[in-house]
Amino acid sequence: MASRILVIGGTGMVGQQLVAASINAGHPTAVLVRPPACDDPVKAKLVDTLCNNGASLVYGDINDRESLVSAIKDADVVISAVGHTSPELEILKQMYGPPVTRVTVYGDGKHQAMFVNEKDMCTLAIKAIDDPRTLHKILYVRPAVNLCSLDQLVSLWEKKIGNDLEKCYVAEEELTGKIQASPFPLNFQLAMVHWTFLAETLEFEQITVSNDASDDDGVEATVLYPDMKYVTVEEYLDNLK
Ligand SMILES: NC(=O)c1ccc[n+]([C@@H]2O[C@H](COP(=O)([O-])OP(=O)(O)OC[C@H]3O[C@@H](n4cnc5c(N)ncnc54)[C@H](OP(=O)(O)O)[C@@H]3O)[C@@H](O)[C@H]2O)c1
């Protein structure tokens, strides 16, 4: 029988994709919903959609131990996609919305990072649940086709919107200064930017080496699921236009 999955944060951006992937894969899927979520008409509609698509609802809050324990008792697998809510996140969303005139490039713009769509990540997370090859392993998701630098990303976006963008390069020292001076969660988000575009040098050769699956701690999704098709950076940008 398919594992019963409980998604915490199922009304969020990532959580909604996890719920959809879990239902599509045939898992009995429950979503832990905070009761106040249903007071908000937009959230209430979303919760209705989740139910209509086949999810069952459990009311609770991760800060309310009793509700959490009761929800977990009925699940074989629990996935948390809980996020932070704060005014800073709204500012970040504005910062990272599709640029129209100018764009910020962290570092020299040449470091390549892996861009994987949330929907693909969630499909893989659900696939991994009943796959013994992933047990106690980190599932790396590194499709070579999704490797892209900020310079390449900006140039792709310029082509899509049909005009050149003003590029503001932010040097590493400036970024680390901002991280130190910013409150949580902005400092965390900027630290992720630093790790992704400045600290981590992900070269194509490294990915090929890791595809040998000789790593004791991790397994590579592109090797385990060779038929999986990934949303490319270009396809993703097409949807933002
Ligand atoms: N690596 C990446 O590229 C990447 C990308 C995106 C996200 N993430 C990570 O994925 C996670 C989710 O992000 P997101 O963007 O999907 O967040 P989000 O849209 O803000 O959604 C957060 C979810 O958590 C729920 N939640 C918040 N506090 C809760 C509590 N006390 N009890 C129960 N549920 C609670 C929210 O419920 P309500 O509806 O009641 O508010 C909502 O469903 C975060 O940890 C984020 O850092 C990573």
The ligand as an SDF file (V2000), in Angstrom:
LIG
                    3D

 48 52  0  0  0  0  0  0  0  0999 V2000
   15.8320   26.0850   -1.8590 N   0  0  0  0  0  0  0  0  0  0  0  0
   14.9300   26.7360   -2.5210 C   0  0  0  0  0  0  0  0  0  0  0  0
   15.1070   27.0900   -3.6700 O   0  0  0  0  0  0  0  0  0  0  0  0
   13.6690   27.0250   -1.8430 C   0  0  0  0  0  0  0  0  0  0  0  0
   12.7240   27.6540   -2.5710 C   0  0  0  0  0  0  0  0  0  0  0  0
   11.5680   27.9160   -1.9520 C   0  0  0  0  0  0  0  0  0  0  0  0
   11.3970   27.5420   -0.6300 C   0  0  0  0  0  0  0  0  0  0  0  0
   12.3460   26.9330    0.0590 N   0  0  0  0  0  0  0  0  0  0  0  0
   12.1280   26.5300    1.4560 C   0  0  0  0  0  0  0  0  0  0  0  0
   10.9160   25.7990    1.5130 O   0  0  0  0  0  0  0  0  0  0  0  0
   10.1940   26.1470    2.6900 C   0  0  0  0  0  0  0  0  0  0  0  0
    8.8020   26.6490    2.3140 C   0  0  0  0  0  0  0  0  0  0  0  0
    8.9070   27.8510    1.5610 O   0  0  0  0  0  0  0  0  0  0  0  0
    7.6520   28.5090    0.8540 P   0  0  0  0  0  0  0  0  0  0  0  0
    8.2030   29.5950   -0.0120 O   0  0  0  0  0  0  0  0  0  0  0  0
    6.7880   27.4550    0.2620 O   0  0  0  0  0  0  0  0  0  0  0  0
    6.9080   29.1900    2.1100 O   0  0  0  0  0  0  0  0  0  0  0  0
    5.4490   29.8650    2.1510 P   0  0  0  0  0  0  0  0  0  0  0  0
    4.8600   30.0180    0.7940 O   0  0  0  0  0  0  0  0  0  0  0  0
    5.5780   31.0790    3.0220 O   0  0  0  0  0  0  0  0  0  0  0  0
    4.5610   28.7990    2.9210 O   0  0  0  0  0  0  0  0  0  0  0  0
    4.7640   28.5450    4.2710 C   0  0  0  0  0  0  0  0  0  0  0  0
    3.8030   27.4770    4.7280 C   0  0  0  0  0  0  0  0  0  0  0  0
    4.1390   27.1800    6.0830 O   0  0  0  0  0  0  0  0  0  0  0  0
    2.9220   27.2330    6.8330 C   0  0  0  0  0  0  0  0  0  0  0  0
    3.2300   27.5900    8.2020 N   0  0  0  0  0  0  0  0  0  0  0  0
    3.9030   28.6720    8.6610 C   0  0  0  0  0  0  0  0  0  0  0  0
    3.9720   28.6390    9.9890 N   0  0  0  0  0  0  0  0  0  0  0  0
    3.3230   27.5220   10.4000 C   0  0  0  0  0  0  0  0  0  0  0  0
    3.0300   26.9470   11.6540 C   0  0  0  0  0  0  0  0  0  0  0  0
    3.4130   27.5420   12.7960 N   0  0  0  0  0  0  0  0  0  0  0  0
    2.3490   25.7790   11.6990 N   0  0  0  0  0  0  0  0  0  0  0  0
    1.9350   25.1660   10.5610 C   0  0  0  0  0  0  0  0  0  0  0  0
    2.1630   25.6690    9.3210 N   0  0  0  0  0  0  0  0  0  0  0  0
    2.8470   26.8320    9.2480 C   0  0  0  0  0  0  0  0  0  0  0  0
    2.0910   28.3070    6.1350 C   0  0  0  0  0  0  0  0  0  0  0  0
    0.7360   28.1570    6.5370 O   0  0  0  0  0  0  0  0  0  0  0  0
   -0.3390   29.3410    6.4260 P   0  0  0  0  0  0  0  0  0  0  0  0
   -0.9930   29.1570    5.0890 O   0  0  0  0  0  0  0  0  0  0  0  0
   -1.2560   29.1030    7.5570 O   0  0  0  0  0  0  0  0  0  0  0  0
    0.4060   30.6370    6.5270 O   0  0  0  0  0  0  0  0  0  0  0  0
    2.3400   27.9190    4.6900 C   0  0  0  0  0  0  0  0  0  0  0  0
    1.5510   26.8300    4.3060 O   0  0  0  0  0  0  0  0  0  0  0  0
   11.0340   27.2030    3.4220 C   0  0  0  0  0  0  0  0  0  0  0  0
   11.7500   26.5660    4.4350 O   0  0  0  0  0  0  0  0  0  0  0  0
   11.9390   27.7520    2.3440 C   0  0  0  0  0  0  0  0  0  0  0  0
   13.1520   28.2210    2.8790 O   0  0  0  0  0  0  0  0  0  0  0  0
   13.4770   26.6640   -0.5380 C   0  0  0  0  0  0  0  0  0  0  0  0
  1  2  1  0
  2  3  2  0
  2  4  1  0
  4  5  1  0
  4 48  2  0
  5  6  2  0
  6  7  1  0
  7  8  2  0
  8  9  1  0
  8 48  1  0
  9 10  1  0
  9 46  1  0
 10 11  1  0
 11 12  1  0
 11 44  1  0
 12 13  1  0
 13 14  1  0
 14 15  2  0
 14 16  1  0
 14 17  1  0
 17 18  1  0
 18 19  2  0
 18 20  1  0
 18 21  1  0
 21 22  1  0
 22 23  1  0
 23 24  1  0
 23 42  1  0
 24 25  1  0
 25 26  1  0
 25 36  1  0
 26 27  1  0
 26 35  1  0
 27 28  2  0
 28 29  1  0
 29 30  1  0
 29 35  2  0
 30 31  1  0
 30 32  2  0
 32 33  1  0
 33 34  2  0
 34 35  1  0
 36 37  1  0
 36 42  1  0
 37 38  1  0
 38 39  2  0
 38 40  1  0
 38 41  1  0
 42 43  1  0
 44 45  1  0
 44 46  1  0
 46 47  1  0
M  CHG  2   8   1  16  -1
M  END
$$$$
